[in-house]
Amino acid sequence: MLDADVAIVGAGAAGLSLAHRLSAPEGGGRRPTVVLLDAPPGPLRPPRRTWCFWEPGGGPYEAAVSASWQRLAVHGHRGGTTTGCIAPLRYKMIRSDDFEALVRRDLAARPGVRLREAAVESVRDGPEGAEVRGTTEEGKRVAVAARWVFDSRPLTELPAARTTLLQHFRGWFVRTERPVFDPEVVRLMDFRTPQPAHGLSFGYVLPTGTHTALVEYTEFSAAPLSTDAYEAALRHYTQDVLGLGGLAVTATETGVIPMTDAPFARRTGRAVFRIGAAGGATRPSTGYTFAAVQRQTRAIAAACRAGRRPVPPPPHTARSRAMDAVMLRALDTGRVDGAEFFARLFQRVPLERLLRFLDGRTRVYEDLSIGLHTPVLPMLRTAAELPLLPRRSAPAR
């Protein structure tokens, strides 16, 4: 039996970020002892992925940032391009391998942190904390007793929701024969893709040089596509829309992100809490998660080090969640044209303000001014019907 102040289940973005903050030399208060439980190599580990977020200046994980930009572009479905600067913000890309390497290197040099590989089978409250039990790859039993447990494992079933869509995507890391990319500009949403009958689609380009970029095809809809369908969509986008010409695909990534107005439980026992996407960190209207994970883990670490009960704070404000619920329902019912909806917002709202809005950092008057640039009557109708709709469960993906 291992004993610790804190046990963290899962070593993805949320688990690693929390362990990193709890063990940091700075931060004040007493540094708690930590056991971080990572799944053995195999299907329980999340695949390699890319996280994007925006912040002013440098941040705590700047050494892991692959690239960053201050200019964004959005292309409308029927033509027209909106390009602008988001200063003082920077749009940043971190690859999960780089983030993990940075954090694990720091953790290895810090006292009071132990890393163990085990497939966790149970997390339950105990008389003076909680207990985690699992099995190593060699079949050995592992048990951890901790004052607090933070569980970041993906949910097997989503909480009941009025609306659940999926943001699903496939990306190619490409190297082109010609210098075709502008490394200063991100194509955040390019709606010059064939739009599905239900939902929306767009291209997404993160250039890392004149010859290299991550190019993604993304849909918001009810179900993922087949690999062949994603590949066909990417071929169309890279050749017919972007005109990239000859290219080599050096790596790929695929993901499915639930976009739901479900309320996520952040506490599942007296001493057991959920963090990360399992604790509701994913923004329902966009799928962005990394920035909310940082806010959530920063608050938890501060509470632990100060000796307070470390209940994770809501990762998004009630106002943001309410607006997201209206948008998701309006999109799901087809009352708004998704491609037109987002393109119009980017055309009419300053980019820096819109990113602050998407991060839940705008004031009420700014939210109201942004709302006036949406289809007002369909959105009001949707807002009026939401309280009457039942919530239904959906499987997690």
Disulfide bonds with the S-S distance in Angstrom:
none
